[in-house]
Amino acid sequence: MQTDYVKILAQKTYQEKPVKTLHTFKRQKFHAMSFFMGVATSLLLYGYRCWKAAIV
């Protein structure tokens, strides 16, 4: 109990650097279907915008 208090006090007075912990994250898979659906949607919207601008 006493040593924990001393460590906390040392960290608060900047005599001891705080311990950094390494966080690891689960790597996400590449979702090809979502990627290609996004590309197709953006191409359709861009094409519609260009088509609409050409008419006006």
Phi and psi restraints in degrees (value plus and minus 20) as a CYANA .aco file:
   2 GLN   PHI     -86.7   -46.7
   2 GLN   PSI     -59.7   -19.7
   3 THR   PHI     -90.0   -50.0
   3 THR   PSI     -53.4   -13.4
   4 ASP   PHI     -83.9   -43.9
   4 ASP   PSI     -61.6   -21.6
   5 TYR   PHI     -84.0   -44.0
   5 TYR   PSI     -60.3   -20.3
   6 VAL   PHI     -86.9   -46.9
   6 VAL   PSI     -60.5   -20.5
   7 LYS   PHI     -84.4   -44.4
   7 LYS   PSI     -62.9   -22.9
   8 ILE   PHI     -83.5   -43.5
   8 ILE   PSI     -61.3   -21.3
   9 LEU   PHI     -85.1   -45.1
   9 LEU   PSI     -59.6   -19.6
  10 ALA   PHI     -85.3   -45.3
  10 ALA   PSI     -59.1   -19.1
  11 GLN   PHI     -87.3   -47.3
  11 GLN   PSI     -57.3   -17.3
  12 LYS   PHI     -89.8   -49.8
  12 LYS   PSI     -50.8   -10.8
  13 THR   PHI    -114.8   -74.8
  13 THR   PSI      -9.8    30.2
  14 TYR   PHI      42.4    82.4
  14 TYR   PSI       6.9    46.9
  15 GLN   PHI    -106.3   -66.3
  15 GLN   PSI     -42.4    -2.4
  16 GLU   PHI    -152.1  -112.1
  16 GLU   PSI     112.2   152.2
  17 LYS   PHI     -92.6   -52.6
  17 LYS   PSI     123.0   163.0
  18 PRO   PHI     -87.4   -47.4
  18 PRO   PSI     127.0   167.0
  19 VAL   PHI     -99.3   -59.3
  19 VAL   PSI     108.3   148.3
  20 LYS   PHI    -113.8   -73.8
  20 LYS   PSI     115.3   155.3
  21 THR   PHI    -126.6   -86.6
  21 THR   PSI     124.9   164.9
  22 LEU   PHI    -113.0   -73.0
  22 LEU   PSI     102.9   142.9
  23 HIS   PHI    -121.8   -81.8
  23 HIS   PSI     107.3   147.3
  24 THR   PHI    -127.5   -87.5
  24 THR   PSI     118.7   158.7
  25 PHE   PHI    -133.7   -93.7
  25 PHE   PSI     127.4   167.4
  26 LYS   PHI     -89.9   -49.9
  26 LYS   PSI     109.8   149.8
  27 ARG   PHI     -93.8   -53.8
  27 ARG   PSI     112.7   152.7
  28 GLN   PHI    -108.2   -68.2
  28 GLN   PSI     125.8   165.8
  29 LYS   PHI     -96.4   -56.4
  29 LYS   PSI     134.9   174.9
  30 PHE   PHI    -100.5   -60.5
  30 PHE   PSI     101.8   141.8
  31 HIS   PHI    -117.1   -77.1
  31 HIS   PSI      78.0   118.0
  32 ALA   PHI     -83.8   -43.8
  32 ALA   PSI     -59.5   -19.5
  33 MET   PHI     -81.8   -41.8
  33 MET   PSI     -65.0   -25.0
  34 SER   PHI     -84.1   -44.1
  34 SER   PSI     -60.0   -20.0
  35 PHE   PHI     -82.2   -42.2
  35 PHE   PSI     -69.2   -29.2
  36 PHE   PHI     -90.7   -50.7
  36 PHE   PSI     -51.2   -11.2
  37 MET   PHI     -86.5   -46.5
  37 MET   PSI     -58.2   -18.2
  38 GLY   PHI     -85.7   -45.7
  38 GLY   PSI     -61.3   -21.3
  39 VAL   PHI     -85.0   -45.0
  39 VAL   PSI     -65.0   -25.0
  40 ALA   PHI     -82.5   -42.5
  40 ALA   PSI     -62.7   -22.7
  41 THR   PHI     -82.9   -42.9
  41 THR   PSI     -64.2   -24.2
  42 SER   PHI     -87.1   -47.1
  42 SER   PSI     -56.1   -16.1
  43 LEU   PHI     -87.3   -47.3
  43 LEU   PSI     -59.5   -19.5
  44 LEU   PHI     -83.7   -43.7
  44 LEU   PSI     -64.2   -24.2
  45 LEU   PHI     -85.9   -45.9
  45 LEU   PSI     -60.1   -20.1
  46 TYR   PHI     -86.2   -46.2
  46 TYR   PSI     -62.4   -22.4
  47 GLY   PHI     -84.2   -44.2
  47 GLY   PSI     -60.2   -20.2
  48 TYR   PHI     -84.8   -44.8
  48 TYR   PSI     -59.9   -19.9
  49 ARG   PHI     -85.7   -45.7
  49 ARG   PSI     -62.2   -22.2
  50 CYS   PHI     -87.7   -47.7
  50 CYS   PSI     -59.1   -19.1
  51 TRP   PHI     -85.2   -45.2
  51 TRP   PSI     -61.7   -21.7
  52 LYS   PHI     -86.6   -46.6
  52 LYS   PSI     -59.5   -19.5
  53 ALA   PHI     -88.3   -48.3
  53 ALA   PSI     -51.3   -11.3
  54 ALA   PHI     -91.8   -51.8
  54 ALA   PSI     -50.4   -10.4
  55 ILE   PHI     -92.5   -52.5
  55 ILE   PSI     -58.6   -18.6
